Amino acid sequence: MHTPHATTIRNGAFLAMLALASGAAIAAEPYQIDPNHTQIEYTYNHLGFSHITGHLNKVEGDFLFDAKDPTKSSIQVHVPISTITVGVPDLDKELVGATFFEADKFPLASFQSTAVKSLAPGKLAVTGDLTIHGVTRPVTLDVTINKIGMHPMRGVAAAGFDATATIKRSEFGVALYVPNVSDEVTLHITMEAFAPKQGK
């Protein structure tokens, strides 16, 4: 099993090779994902009575971003399954345990983009491979570009995005209580990223 550090190095090298191999990708520059202002939320229906929202934290990865043409960008991220929570300690423990996501066997969820398409000004479709619970399936994220510009506190170029997608958890081998607890899970991601300072 690859460690998060090894995964980041491997994918960082992969993204660098893409940039060298494709003239279109050379314009994309490395940006750092800000884990303090990046979150993944998920929502599911419980017995038809409520819509429960939880989240995952500590998002990390590699991001090549072209501010002039975001369709030339690419991203690979991972997040520890151990951070999954709905704010109920007993349920949180169950979610990471053997009946759901088995965090000890499958410690990371990850997404690797394969294509970025422009839909409208400020709107993108980012298609890629989503891996959860050891299963990889294609997913398309509907992305809104919130802002591209100078970060007022860091003094460097920055970019912010929101993204949504709906997946079926049964397709990733997490089917307990379906259909009473909904198979469909809606994901909402909000992310900030910034360019490294010159000379760093």
Beta strands, then each sheet from edge to edge (+ up, - down):
strand 1: 29-33
strand 2: 39-46
strand 3: 50-56
strand 4: 60-65
strand 5: 74-80
strand 6: 108-120
strand 7: 123-132
strand 8: 135-150
strand 9: 157-168
strand 10: 184-194
sheet 1: 3+ 2- 10+ 1- 4+ 5- 6+ 7- 8+ 9-
end
